[in-house]
């Protein structure tokens, strides 16, 4: 399950813009494949930030209080992606996208907590961990300080 749906995107941009932004063939109907691509890209972008701290995708059934905020972020990114197809992109869409990315970066950095009753599962990635192997150090920093 994703954070948003094509109908959420249509509601956000309006039916006329939904068709205009996606109808490349001039058929007068929205191209759902184009919407699916924008939605999947937006949800992937949300997950790429959240994955630094949480297992993704976030289970919205287990954390329904996150539905609104994650849906809003995904919609901001998806709308921007669709509007990029038909420039110029309205300033409001660009500002919403920039604010969403700023918020996601802050969540990823641990500067902002997700508004959840319990924290979502931690990311299984855990980042990179270095470990030294091999023989003990022959010379220490202090022994080399005279050279």
Secondary structure, DSSP 8 states (H G I E B T S, - for coil): --S--HHHHHHHH-HHHHHHHH-SS-SSS--HHHHHHHHHHHHHHHHHHHTTTB-SS--TTT-GGGHHHHHHHHHHHHHHHHHGGGSS--HHHHHHHHHHHHHHHHHHTTSS----SS---B-S---------SS--SS-TTTTTT-
